[in-house]
Amino acid sequence: MSITRTSTVPVHPQFLERMSPRAFVPEALSTAQVEQLVEAAHWAPSASNKQPWHFAYALRGDASWEAFSRIPNEANRRWCLNAGALIVLLSDKQASGKHSFDAGCAWGYLALQAHAMGLATHAMGGFSADEAGSVLGLPEHLSAECVIAVGRRGDASTLPDDLREREVPSLRKPLAQVLSAGAVPASITA
Ligand SMILES: Cc1cc2nc3c(=O)[nH]c(=O)nc-3n(C[C@H](O)[C@H](O)[C@H](O)COP(=O)(O)O)c2cc1C
């Protein structure tokens, strides 16, 4: 199935082109690439510029890879272990009440920087917080927000049948459904 993303008003092409694939070419990212991704991510705005984020990573095949591989849940492990790096995005609950919101913004920056570098990202909320805590040695105030698979996009044919069918760009609600001038319409508040 071929789906082309379009927008009803013009936006930078990166927003339409970025997507979260499951097929990755199984080759390691370099430390320099991860540094570039996180350099971009940490320019994200945050409440009072607290920058309440931390990125812990393993490169495919390095000394931490096996331990990081245990963090995603079984459904995600089916595909994400082909990625070139796994990054656990943490936020600091002590920094501000907006720590999750700020970390989410940083994730968005990272995803778009990866796209600009010809790489793909796929965030996962499906992971074990306990496993993340023990692998990373997390204190109570550091919250694991998501695990991010990063790598060079692979061919969908490398995926199991059920995942291959889902390897298409997702669409979005119409703009009118998520944007209102003035008060929020009853269709949204009901
Ligand atoms: C916080 C967060 C958690 C997600 N968790 C998962 C997950 O556990 N497994 C998965 O396959 N995709 C996961 N996704 C990917 C979303 O399903 C995907 O971003 C969404 O369907 C939109 O598709 P797109 O990113 O290709 O535009 C997650 C995305 C985000 C932002």
The ligand as an SDF file (V2000), in Angstrom:
LIG
                    3D

 31 33  0  0  0  0  0  0  0  0999 V2000
    5.4950    8.5890   23.6320 C   0  0  0  0  0  0  0  0  0  0  0  0
    5.3600    7.6020   22.4960 C   0  0  0  0  0  0  0  0  0  0  0  0
    5.2390    6.2540   22.7610 C   0  0  0  0  0  0  0  0  0  0  0  0
    5.1600    5.3290   21.7050 C   0  0  0  0  0  0  0  0  0  0  0  0
    5.1460    3.9890   21.9890 N   0  0  0  0  0  0  0  0  0  0  0  0
    5.2540    3.1010   20.9770 C   0  0  0  0  0  0  0  0  0  0  0  0
    5.4450    1.7170   21.2510 C   0  0  0  0  0  0  0  0  0  0  0  0
    5.5720    1.2810   22.4040 O   0  0  0  0  0  0  0  0  0  0  0  0
    5.5290    0.8710   20.1920 N   0  0  0  0  0  0  0  0  0  0  0  0
    5.4280    1.3040   18.8950 C   0  0  0  0  0  0  0  0  0  0  0  0
    5.5390    0.4740   17.9880 O   0  0  0  0  0  0  0  0  0  0  0  0
    5.2690    2.6200   18.6120 N   0  0  0  0  0  0  0  0  0  0  0  0
    5.2000    3.5280   19.6020 C   0  0  0  0  0  0  0  0  0  0  0  0
    5.0900    4.8650   19.3250 N   0  0  0  0  0  0  0  0  0  0  0  0
    5.0490    5.3320   17.9370 C   0  0  0  0  0  0  0  0  0  0  0  0
    3.6740    5.8920   17.5870 C   0  0  0  0  0  0  0  0  0  0  0  0
    2.7580    4.8370   17.4460 O   0  0  0  0  0  0  0  0  0  0  0  0
    3.7870    6.7390   16.3040 C   0  0  0  0  0  0  0  0  0  0  0  0
    4.5990    7.8520   16.5660 O   0  0  0  0  0  0  0  0  0  0  0  0
    2.4200    7.2150   15.8420 C   0  0  0  0  0  0  0  0  0  0  0  0
    1.6510    6.1200   15.3930 O   0  0  0  0  0  0  0  0  0  0  0  0
    2.5190    8.2160   14.6850 C   0  0  0  0  0  0  0  0  0  0  0  0
    3.2560    7.6630   13.6260 O   0  0  0  0  0  0  0  0  0  0  0  0
    4.5460    8.3520   13.0420 P   0  0  0  0  0  0  0  0  0  0  0  0
    5.5150    8.5800   14.1680 O   0  0  0  0  0  0  0  0  0  0  0  0
    5.0840    7.3610   12.0230 O   0  0  0  0  0  0  0  0  0  0  0  0
    4.1220    9.6370   12.4210 O   0  0  0  0  0  0  0  0  0  0  0  0
    5.1470    5.7920   20.3570 C   0  0  0  0  0  0  0  0  0  0  0  0
    5.2690    7.1720   20.0980 C   0  0  0  0  0  0  0  0  0  0  0  0
    5.3890    8.0670   21.1480 C   0  0  0  0  0  0  0  0  0  0  0  0
    5.5710    9.5450   20.8280 C   0  0  0  0  0  0  0  0  0  0  0  0
  1  2  1  0
  2  3  1  0
  2 30  2  0
  3  4  2  0
  4  5  1  0
  4 28  1  0
  5  6  2  0
  6  7  1  0
  6 13  1  0
  7  8  2  0
  7  9  1  0
  9 10  1  0
 10 11  2  0
 10 12  1  0
 12 13  2  0
 13 14  1  0
 14 15  1  0
 14 28  1  0
 15 16  1  0
 16 17  1  0
 16 18  1  0
 18 19  1  0
 18 20  1  0
 20 21  1  0
 20 22  1  0
 22 23  1  0
 23 24  1  0
 24 25  2  0
 24 26  1  0
 24 27  1  0
 28 29  2  0
 29 30  1  0
 30 31  1  0
M  END
$$$$
